Amino acid sequence: VLRRKLHDTRRLHQVPLVEIPASGRVSLPPFDVRFVPVTHSTLECNALVIETPLGTVVHTGDFKIDDDPRLGALTDASTLKLVGERGVLAVVSDSTNATKPGRTPSEGALRPALIDLLTRPKGRVAVASFASNVARITTLVEAATAVDRHPIFVGRSMLRMIDVARATGYAGEFPGELDARDAGYLPPDKVLLICTGTQGEHDAALSRISRDEHRDVFLERGDTVVFSSKIIPGNEAPIAALHGRLRRLAVEVVSEKGAFVHVSGHPAQEDLALLYSWLRPQTLVPVHGEARHLAAHEELGARCGVEQTVVPFDGAVVRLAPGAPAIVGKIRVGRLRRVRERWIRD
């Protein structure tokens, strides 16, 4: 994926890429970094076990603990437990779902719910999903097969991701798959459109369909659109506008607010508690979330027996050791437009 994106820029296609094998290591003195596979809504995600002269730091990255992810590796619990037995100075951890009790549902749990949902409509069904979520795409294809609909992929990034998934062995040819140009020749109840555009992006497939600007695909009264995704904070306005355009077409709109159509790729409270039972860190640094998520994560860490927590802000410089962990400085963060443009130009 990265190689193709770099090539598309026409300026960065010669950037050298260093590929790390699954469960590989990188030596960056004084650090030794080990990659540990974890499950997420995108494939090949990893936690980093960073060994330093003052102790081991684990950065979880985006992750979840999912026993049935449908595709890709499970979170490597055995390796994380071994790391915990050897001692962990600090964990830098995903806070996105730290406000949510319980476990994050499995991707496998979504399949029967989607099959049930797809049996009801008599017209076309379009499902919007993140193109990077290949496991979700696989689940949707399985659901389409179960209800005798043809999966039809719509959107450039969706087609590119499927192409990469096939090239890397994660996907093959899907049963019943048809090109978008064939959608208009099928009875409506035989169509399942799998589209980009979950966040209301202006040029994504679903937005173009909602404006009747797509060359091959259209929706009309009696059709259904399912948003198999969450609303990313900051995208509320374009998503609401997209929903409005679809409803003006007399299309039924289904989202996670009204039906079980999406599972998160991030850990809820019980998942985080399980992680801390494996790692038993001295210090927690909650990241990836808004202030309320970080605060909830801090409280959870205390309940799990983590002795110290440092809640950072964007640009915070955190000292983990030696001595007590603390925020010890601040650096400039955000877009550095002039620097970036000069670097690209040079």
Contacts in CASP RR format, 6 or more apart in sequence:
PFRMAT RR
TARGET T0000
AUTHOR 0000-0000-0000
METHOD contacts of the structure
MODEL  1
VLRRKLHDTRRLHQVPLVEIPASGRVSLPPFDVRFVPVTHSTLECNALVI
ETPLGTVVHTGDFKIDDDPRLGALTDASTLKLVGERGVLAVVSDSTNATK
PGRTPSEGALRPALIDLLTRPKGRVAVASFASNVARITTLVEAATAVDRH
PIFVGRSMLRMIDVARATGYAGEFPGELDARDAGYLPPDKVLLICTGTQG
EHDAALSRISRDEHRDVFLERGDTVVFSSKIIPGNEAPIAALHGRLRRLA
VEVVSEKGAFVHVSGHPAQEDLALLYSWLRPQTLVPVHGEARHLAAHEEL
GARCGVEQTVVPFDGAVVRLAPGAPAIVGKIRVGRLRRVRERWIRD
1 160 0 8 1.000
1 161 0 8 1.000
1 164 0 8 1.000
2 17 0 8 1.000
3 17 0 8 1.000
4 160 0 8 1.000
4 164 0 8 1.000
6 12 0 8 1.000
6 13 0 8 1.000
6 15 0 8 1.000
6 17 0 8 1.000
7 13 0 8 1.000
11 344 0 8 1.000
20 26 0 8 1.000
20 35 0 8 1.000
22 35 0 8 1.000
22 37 0 8 1.000
22 44 0 8 1.000
22 73 0 8 1.000
23 34 0 8 1.000
23 35 0 8 1.000
23 36 0 8 1.000
23 37 0 8 1.000
23 76 0 8 1.000
23 79 0 8 1.000
24 34 0 8 1.000
24 35 0 8 1.000
25 32 0 8 1.000
25 33 0 8 1.000
25 34 0 8 1.000
25 35 0 8 1.000
26 32 0 8 1.000
26 33 0 8 1.000
26 35 0 8 1.000
27 33 0 8 1.000
30 52 0 8 1.000
30 53 0 8 1.000
31 50 0 8 1.000
31 51 0 8 1.000
31 52 0 8 1.000
32 50 0 8 1.000
32 51 0 8 1.000
33 48 0 8 1.000
33 49 0 8 1.000
33 50 0 8 1.000
33 51 0 8 1.000
34 48 0 8 1.000
34 49 0 8 1.000
34 50 0 8 1.000
34 51 0 8 1.000
35 46 0 8 1.000
35 47 0 8 1.000
35 48 0 8 1.000
36 46 0 8 1.000
36 47 0 8 1.000
36 48 0 8 1.000
36 49 0 8 1.000
36 76 0 8 1.000
36 79 0 8 1.000
36 80 0 8 1.000
36 83 0 8 1.000
37 44 0 8 1.000
37 45 0 8 1.000
37 46 0 8 1.000
37 73 0 8 1.000
37 74 0 8 1.000
37 75 0 8 1.000
37 76 0 8 1.000
38 45 0 8 1.000
38 46 0 8 1.000
38 47 0 8 1.000
38 60 0 8 1.000
38 61 0 8 1.000
38 62 0 8 1.000
38 63 0 8 1.000
38 64 0 8 1.000
38 73 0 8 1.000
38 75 0 8 1.000
38 76 0 8 1.000
39 45 0 8 1.000
39 63 0 8 1.000
39 64 0 8 1.000
39 65 0 8 1.000
39 66 0 8 1.000
39 69 0 8 1.000
39 72 0 8 1.000
39 73 0 8 1.000
39 74 0 8 1.000
39 75 0 8 1.000
39 265 0 8 1.000
40 62 0 8 1.000
40 63 0 8 1.000
40 64 0 8 1.000
40 265 0 8 1.000
40 266 0 8 1.000
41 62 0 8 1.000
41 64 0 8 1.000
41 107 0 8 1.000
41 130 0 8 1.000
41 132 0 8 1.000
41 133 0 8 1.000
41 135 0 8 1.000
41 136 0 8 1.000
41 264 0 8 1.000
41 265 0 8 1.000
42 62 0 8 1.000
42 132 0 8 1.000
42 133 0 8 1.000
42 134 0 8 1.000
43 71 0 8 1.000
43 72 0 8 1.000
43 134 0 8 1.000
43 135 0 8 1.000
43 165 0 8 1.000
43 170 0 8 1.000
44 72 0 8 1.000
44 73 0 8 1.000
45 61 0 8 1.000
45 62 0 8 1.000
45 63 0 8 1.000
46 61 0 8 1.000
47 58 0 8 1.000
47 59 0 8 1.000
47 60 0 8 1.000
47 61 0 8 1.000
47 63 0 8 1.000
47 80 0 8 1.000
48 58 0 8 1.000
48 59 0 8 1.000
48 61 0 8 1.000
49 56 0 8 1.000
49 57 0 8 1.000
49 58 0 8 1.000
49 79 0 8 1.000
49 83 0 8 1.000
50 56 0 8 1.000
50 57 0 8 1.000
50 58 0 8 1.000
50 59 0 8 1.000
52 89 0 8 1.000
54 89 0 8 1.000
54 320 0 8 1.000
54 321 0 8 1.000
54 322 0 8 1.000
55 87 0 8 1.000
55 88 0 8 1.000
55 89 0 8 1.000
55 321 0 8 1.000
56 83 0 8 1.000
56 86 0 8 1.000
56 87 0 8 1.000
56 88 0 8 1.000
56 89 0 8 1.000
57 88 0 8 1.000
57 89 0 8 1.000
57 90 0 8 1.000
57 91 0 8 1.000
57 92 0 8 1.000
57 320 0 8 1.000
58 80 0 8 1.000
58 83 0 8 1.000
58 88 0 8 1.000
58 90 0 8 1.000
58 91 0 8 1.000
58 92 0 8 1.000
58 279 0 8 1.000
58 281 0 8 1.000
59 91 0 8 1.000
59 92 0 8 1.000
59 93 0 8 1.000
60 91 0 8 1.000
60 92 0 8 1.000
60 93 0 8 1.000
60 94 0 8 1.000
60 275 0 8 1.000
61 92 0 8 1.000
61 93 0 8 1.000
61 94 0 8 1.000
61 288 0 8 1.000
62 94 0 8 1.000
62 96 0 8 1.000
62 265 0 8 1.000
62 266 0 8 1.000
62 288 0 8 1.000
63 75 0 8 1.000
63 94 0 8 1.000
63 265 0 8 1.000
63 266 0 8 1.000
63 267 0 8 1.000
64 75 0 8 1.000
64 104 0 8 1.000
64 264 0 8 1.000
64 265 0 8 1.000
64 266 0 8 1.000
64 267 0 8 1.000
64 271 0 8 1.000
65 75 0 8 1.000
65 77 0 8 1.000
65 103 0 8 1.000
65 104 0 8 1.000
65 267 0 8 1.000
65 271 0 8 1.000
65 274 0 8 1.000
65 275 0 8 1.000
66 74 0 8 1.000
66 75 0 8 1.000
66 104 0 8 1.000
66 106 0 8 1.000
66 107 0 8 1.000
66 265 0 8 1.000
67 74 0 8 1.000
67 106 0 8 1.000
68 106 0 8 1.000
68 107 0 8 1.000
68 108 0 8 1.000
68 109 0 8 1.000
69 106 0 8 1.000
69 107 0 8 1.000
69 108 0 8 1.000
69 135 0 8 1.000
70 107 0 8 1.000
70 108 0 8 1.000
70 111 0 8 1.000
70 135 0 8 1.000
70 138 0 8 1.000
70 139 0 8 1.000
71 107 0 8 1.000
71 134 0 8 1.000
71 135 0 8 1.000
71 138 0 8 1.000
71 170 0 8 1.000
72 135 0 8 1.000
72 170 0 8 1.000
77 278 0 8 1.000
80 275 0 8 1.000
80 278 0 8 1.000
80 279 0 8 1.000
81 278 0 8 1.000
83 278 0 8 1.000
83 279 0 8 1.000
84 278 0 8 1.000
84 279 0 8 1.000
84 280 0 8 1.000
87 280 0 8 1.000
88 279 0 8 1.000
88 280 0 8 1.000
88 281 0 8 1.000
88 282 0 8 1.000
89 281 0 8 1.000
89 282 0 8 1.000
89 283 0 8 1.000
89 320 0 8 1.000
89 321 0 8 1.000
90 281 0 8 1.000
90 282 0 8 1.000
90 283 0 8 1.000
90 284 0 8 1.000
90 285 0 8 1.000
90 320 0 8 1.000
90 325 0 8 1.000
91 275 0 8 1.000
91 276 0 8 1.000
91 279 0 8 1.000
91 281 0 8 1.000
91 283 0 8 1.000
91 284 0 8 1.000
91 285 0 8 1.000
91 306 0 8 1.000
92 285 0 8 1.000
92 287 0 8 1.000
93 272 0 8 1.000
93 275 0 8 1.000
93 284 0 8 1.000
93 285 0 8 1.000
93 286 0 8 1.000
93 287 0 8 1.000
93 297 0 8 1.000
94 266 0 8 1.000
94 267 0 8 1.000
94 287 0 8 1.000
94 288 0 8 1.000
95 286 0 8 1.000
95 287 0 8 1.000
95 288 0 8 1.000
95 289 0 8 1.000
95 293 0 8 1.000
95 294 0 8 1.000
95 296 0 8 1.000
95 297 0 8 1.000
96 264 0 8 1.000
96 266 0 8 1.000
96 267 0 8 1.000
96 288 0 8 1.000
96 289 0 8 1.000
96 293 0 8 1.000
97 104 0 8 1.000
97 264 0 8 1.000
97 266 0 8 1.000
97 267 0 8 1.000
97 268 0 8 1.000
97 269 0 8 1.000
97 271 0 8 1.000
97 293 0 8 1.000
98 268 0 8 1.000
98 269 0 8 1.000
98 272 0 8 1.000
98 286 0 8 1.000
98 293 0 8 1.000
98 294 0 8 1.000
98 296 0 8 1.000
98 297 0 8 1.000
98 300 0 8 1.000
99 292 0 8 1.000
99 293 0 8 1.000
99 296 0 8 1.000
100 268 0 8 1.000
100 269 0 8 1.000
101 268 0 8 1.000
101 269 0 8 1.000
101 270 0 8 1.000
102 268 0 8 1.000
102 269 0 8 1.000
102 270 0 8 1.000
102 271 0 8 1.000
103 268 0 8 1.000
103 270 0 8 1.000
103 271 0 8 1.000
104 263 0 8 1.000
104 264 0 8 1.000
104 265 0 8 1.000
104 266 0 8 1.000
104 267 0 8 1.000
104 268 0 8 1.000
104 271 0 8 1.000
105 263 0 8 1.000
105 264 0 8 1.000
106 263 0 8 1.000
107 135 0 8 1.000
107 136 0 8 1.000
107 139 0 8 1.000
107 263 0 8 1.000
108 139 0 8 1.000
109 263 0 8 1.000
110 136 0 8 1.000
110 139 0 8 1.000
110 260 0 8 1.000
110 261 0 8 1.000
110 262 0 8 1.000
110 263 0 8 1.000
111 139 0 8 1.000
111 142 0 8 1.000
111 143 0 8 1.000
113 259 0 8 1.000
113 260 0 8 1.000
113 261 0 8 1.000
114 139 0 8 1.000
114 140 0 8 1.000
114 143 0 8 1.000
114 228 0 8 1.000
114 261 0 8 1.000
115 143 0 8 1.000
115 146 0 8 1.000
115 147 0 8 1.000
117 226 0 8 1.000
117 254 0 8 1.000
117 259 0 8 1.000
117 261 0 8 1.000
118 125 0 8 1.000
118 143 0 8 1.000
118 144 0 8 1.000
118 146 0 8 1.000
118 147 0 8 1.000
118 149 0 8 1.000
118 192 0 8 1.000
119 147 0 8 1.000
121 189 0 8 1.000
121 222 0 8 1.000
121 223 0 8 1.000
121 224 0 8 1.000
121 252 0 8 1.000
122 188 0 8 1.000
122 189 0 8 1.000
122 222 0 8 1.000
123 188 0 8 1.000
123 189 0 8 1.000
123 191 0 8 1.000
123 222 0 8 1.000
123 223 0 8 1.000
123 224 0 8 1.000
124 183 0 8 1.000
124 188 0 8 1.000
124 189 0 8 1.000
124 191 0 8 1.000
124 193 0 8 1.000
124 219 0 8 1.000
124 223 0 8 1.000
124 224 0 8 1.000
125 149 0 8 1.000
125 191 0 8 1.000
125 192 0 8 1.000
125 193 0 8 1.000
125 223 0 8 1.000
125 224 0 8 1.000
125 225 0 8 1.000
125 226 0 8 1.000
126 154 0 8 1.000
126 192 0 8 1.000
126 193 0 8 1.000
126 194 0 8 1.000
126 195 0 8 1.000
126 206 0 8 1.000
126 209 0 8 1.000
126 217 0 8 1.000
126 219 0 8 1.000
126 223 0 8 1.000
126 224 0 8 1.000
126 225 0 8 1.000
126 226 0 8 1.000
127 140 0 8 1.000
127 192 0 8 1.000
127 193 0 8 1.000
127 194 0 8 1.000
127 195 0 8 1.000
127 225 0 8 1.000
127 226 0 8 1.000
127 227 0 8 1.000
127 228 0 8 1.000
128 195 0 8 1.000
128 196 0 8 1.000
128 197 0 8 1.000
128 198 0 8 1.000
128 206 0 8 1.000
128 225 0 8 1.000
128 226 0 8 1.000
128 227 0 8 1.000
128 228 0 8 1.000
128 229 0 8 1.000
129 136 0 8 1.000
129 137 0 8 1.000
129 140 0 8 1.000
129 194 0 8 1.000
129 195 0 8 1.000
129 196 0 8 1.000
129 198 0 8 1.000
129 228 0 8 1.000
129 229 0 8 1.000
130 136 0 8 1.000
130 198 0 8 1.000
130 229 0 8 1.000
131 137 0 8 1.000
131 155 0 8 1.000
131 157 0 8 1.000
131 158 0 8 1.000
131 160 0 8 1.000
131 161 0 8 1.000
131 196 0 8 1.000
132 161 0 8 1.000
134 161 0 8 1.000
134 162 0 8 1.000
134 165 0 8 1.000
134 170 0 8 1.000
134 171 0 8 1.000
136 228 0 8 1.000
137 158 0 8 1.000
137 161 0 8 1.000
137 162 0 8 1.000
137 165 0 8 1.000
137 171 0 8 1.000
137 194 0 8 1.000
138 171 0 8 1.000
140 151 0 8 1.000
140 192 0 8 1.000
140 194 0 8 1.000
140 228 0 8 1.000
141 151 0 8 1.000
141 174 0 8 1.000
141 175 0 8 1.000
141 177 0 8 1.000
141 194 0 8 1.000
143 192 0 8 1.000
144 150 0 8 1.000
144 151 0 8 1.000
144 176 0 8 1.000
144 192 0 8 1.000
145 151 0 8 1.000
145 175 0 8 1.000
145 176 0 8 1.000
147 192 0 8 1.000
148 190 0 8 1.000
149 189 0 8 1.000
149 190 0 8 1.000
149 191 0 8 1.000
149 192 0 8 1.000
150 176 0 8 1.000
150 177 0 8 1.000
150 178 0 8 1.000
150 182 0 8 1.000
150 186 0 8 1.000
150 190 0 8 1.000
150 191 0 8 1.000
150 192 0 8 1.000
151 174 0 8 1.000
151 176 0 8 1.000
151 177 0 8 1.000
151 178 0 8 1.000
151 192 0 8 1.000
151 194 0 8 1.000
152 177 0 8 1.000
152 178 0 8 1.000
152 179 0 8 1.000
152 180 0 8 1.000
152 182 0 8 1.000
152 183 0 8 1.000
152 191 0 8 1.000
152 192 0 8 1.000
152 193 0 8 1.000
152 194 0 8 1.000
152 217 0 8 1.000
153 159 0 8 1.000
153 162 0 8 1.000
153 177 0 8 1.000
153 180 0 8 1.000
153 194 0 8 1.000
154 180 0 8 1.000
154 193 0 8 1.000
154 194 0 8 1.000
154 195 0 8 1.000
154 196 0 8 1.000
154 205 0 8 1.000
154 206 0 8 1.000
154 209 0 8 1.000
154 214 0 8 1.000
154 216 0 8 1.000
154 217 0 8 1.000
155 195 0 8 1.000
155 196 0 8 1.000
155 204 0 8 1.000
155 205 0 8 1.000
156 196 0 8 1.000
156 205 0 8 1.000
157 196 0 8 1.000
157 204 0 8 1.000
158 194 0 8 1.000
158 195 0 8 1.000
158 196 0 8 1.000
158 205 0 8 1.000
162 171 0 8 1.000
165 171 0 8 1.000
165 172 0 8 1.000
166 172 0 8 1.000
166 173 0 8 1.000
178 186 0 8 1.000
180 193 0 8 1.000
180 216 0 8 1.000
180 217 0 8 1.000
181 216 0 8 1.000
183 191 0 8 1.000
183 193 0 8 1.000
183 216 0 8 1.000
183 217 0 8 1.000
184 191 0 8 1.000
184 216 0 8 1.000
184 217 0 8 1.000
184 218 0 8 1.000
188 222 0 8 1.000
188 223 0 8 1.000
193 217 0 8 1.000
195 204 0 8 1.000
195 205 0 8 1.000
195 206 0 8 1.000
195 209 0 8 1.000
196 204 0 8 1.000
196 205 0 8 1.000
196 206 0 8 1.000
197 204 0 8 1.000
197 205 0 8 1.000
197 206 0 8 1.000
197 207 0 8 1.000
197 242 0 8 1.000
198 206 0 8 1.000
198 227 0 8 1.000
198 228 0 8 1.000
198 229 0 8 1.000
198 239 0 8 1.000
199 229 0 8 1.000
199 231 0 8 1.000
199 232 0 8 1.000
199 235 0 8 1.000
199 238 0 8 1.000
199 239 0 8 1.000
200 206 0 8 1.000
200 207 0 8 1.000
200 235 0 8 1.000
200 238 0 8 1.000
200 239 0 8 1.000
200 241 0 8 1.000
200 242 0 8 1.000
201 207 0 8 1.000
201 238 0 8 1.000
202 238 0 8 1.000
205 214 0 8 1.000
205 217 0 8 1.000
206 225 0 8 1.000
206 242 0 8 1.000
207 242 0 8 1.000
208 214 0 8 1.000
209 217 0 8 1.000
209 218 0 8 1.000
209 219 0 8 1.000
210 219 0 8 1.000
210 242 0 8 1.000
210 245 0 8 1.000
210 246 0 8 1.000
210 249 0 8 1.000
211 245 0 8 1.000
212 218 0 8 1.000
219 225 0 8 1.000
219 246 0 8 1.000
219 249 0 8 1.000
219 251 0 8 1.000
220 249 0 8 1.000
220 250 0 8 1.000
220 251 0 8 1.000
221 249 0 8 1.000
221 250 0 8 1.000
221 251 0 8 1.000
222 250 0 8 1.000
222 251 0 8 1.000
222 252 0 8 1.000
223 249 0 8 1.000
223 251 0 8 1.000
223 252 0 8 1.000
224 251 0 8 1.000
224 252 0 8 1.000
224 253 0 8 1.000
224 254 0 8 1.000
225 246 0 8 1.000
225 251 0 8 1.000
225 252 0 8 1.000
225 253 0 8 1.000
225 254 0 8 1.000
226 254 0 8 1.000
226 255 0 8 1.000
226 259 0 8 1.000
226 261 0 8 1.000
227 239 0 8 1.000
227 253 0 8 1.000
227 254 0 8 1.000
227 255 0 8 1.000
227 256 0 8 1.000
227 261 0 8 1.000
227 262 0 8 1.000
228 256 0 8 1.000
228 261 0 8 1.000
228 262 0 8 1.000
229 256 0 8 1.000
229 262 0 8 1.000
230 256 0 8 1.000
230 262 0 8 1.000
230 264 0 8 1.000
231 239 0 8 1.000
231 255 0 8 1.000
233 290 0 8 1.000
243 253 0 8 1.000
243 255 0 8 1.000
244 253 0 8 1.000
246 253 0 8 1.000
247 253 0 8 1.000
254 261 0 8 1.000
255 261 0 8 1.000
256 262 0 8 1.000
267 275 0 8 1.000
269 300 0 8 1.000
272 297 0 8 1.000
272 300 0 8 1.000
272 301 0 8 1.000
272 304 0 8 1.000
273 300 0 8 1.000
273 303 0 8 1.000
273 304 0 8 1.000
276 284 0 8 1.000
276 301 0 8 1.000
276 304 0 8 1.000
276 305 0 8 1.000
276 306 0 8 1.000
277 304 0 8 1.000
281 306 0 8 1.000
282 306 0 8 1.000
282 307 0 8 1.000
282 308 0 8 1.000
283 306 0 8 1.000
283 307 0 8 1.000
283 308 0 8 1.000
283 309 0 8 1.000
283 310 0 8 1.000
283 320 0 8 1.000
283 325 0 8 1.000
284 297 0 8 1.000
284 298 0 8 1.000
284 301 0 8 1.000
284 306 0 8 1.000
284 308 0 8 1.000
284 309 0 8 1.000
284 310 0 8 1.000
285 309 0 8 1.000
285 310 0 8 1.000
285 311 0 8 1.000
285 312 0 8 1.000
285 318 0 8 1.000
285 320 0 8 1.000
285 325 0 8 1.000
286 293 0 8 1.000
286 294 0 8 1.000
286 297 0 8 1.000
286 298 0 8 1.000
286 309 0 8 1.000
286 311 0 8 1.000
286 312 0 8 1.000
287 294 0 8 1.000
287 312 0 8 1.000
294 311 0 8 1.000
294 312 0 8 1.000
295 311 0 8 1.000
298 309 0 8 1.000
298 311 0 8 1.000
301 309 0 8 1.000
302 309 0 8 1.000
308 324 0 8 1.000
308 325 0 8 1.000
310 318 0 8 1.000
310 320 0 8 1.000
310 325 0 8 1.000
310 326 0 8 1.000
310 327 0 8 1.000
312 318 0 8 1.000
312 327 0 8 1.000
314 333 0 8 1.000
314 334 0 8 1.000
315 330 0 8 1.000
315 331 0 8 1.000
315 332 0 8 1.000
315 333 0 8 1.000
316 327 0 8 1.000
316 329 0 8 1.000
316 330 0 8 1.000
317 327 0 8 1.000
317 328 0 8 1.000
317 329 0 8 1.000
317 330 0 8 1.000
317 331 0 8 1.000
318 325 0 8 1.000
318 326 0 8 1.000
318 327 0 8 1.000
318 328 0 8 1.000
319 325 0 8 1.000
319 326 0 8 1.000
319 327 0 8 1.000
319 328 0 8 1.000
END
